[in-house]
Amino acid sequence: MVTLRDNRDILIVEDDEDTAEVVSTLLSEAGYNAFTVDRGEEALYNIASRPPDLVLLDINLPDINGLDVLRQVRTHSFLPMIVLSGFSRERDKVTALEAGADDYLAKPFSPEELVARVGALLRRIDWTPQPETKLVVRQLELDIPRRQAMIRGQRLHLTPIEYGLLVTMMRNAGQLVTHDDLLRVVWGEQYEGDYSVLRVNISRLRQKVEQNPRHPTYIVTVPGQGYRMPV
């Protein structure tokens, strides 16, 4: 069982005062330290000077588009980030995930779902599989206690989701891992059937692991079923 560290700091980037207040209250009642900003520039300053444990990021900000904030953060940090958006189209969700979001939640959302997704993402950061200390698949190495991955001697910089995917695939090297198994293990039971979030994150992980992402050799698609990591 994973016990989360108390007093996690959650930065809420939201220019709508009512929404910011509701989200802040929800998270405070759930035991988090929630603080809000209403501008993208202010968010970037806070992330650089006082990095929170997680960011909830609205897309429609008055100065900088939330996706641009996300892309700027991803140039130097893999801070867990959940995008909040008034758009519920699949294309909008995929765009946010491709920009580096760890999760996407369309408004209006239920209070329970918001708190559950924040908790689930924070648990992924704390979770370390046992009893392995090191996993090796050909030239890919994972040092589990240090949460560091190397490929051909080069360190990989992974988001929490990418790390979870890599651990799961490496632990099951040589075997088929189904779409729903990956969603259940890495994201949680409530994500079963959400194949777009899986597809985008597998694509991002391939960009970091594969020499030629168009012809992967480490994360191979098994059409209609899932993925396999050849040994």
Buried (B, 14 or more C-beta within 10 A) or exposed (E): EEEBEEEBBBBBBBBBEEBBEBBBEBBEEBEBBBBBBBBBEBBBEBBEEEEBBBBBBBBEBEEBEBBBBBEBBBEEBBBBBBBBBEBEEEEBBBBBBBBBBBBBBBEEBEBEEBBBBBBBBBBBBEBBBEEEEEBEBEEBBBEBEEBBBBBEEEEBEBBBBBBBBBBBBBBBBEEEBEBBBBBBBBBBEEBBEBEEBBBBBBBBBBEBBBEEBEEBEBBBEEEEEBBBBEE
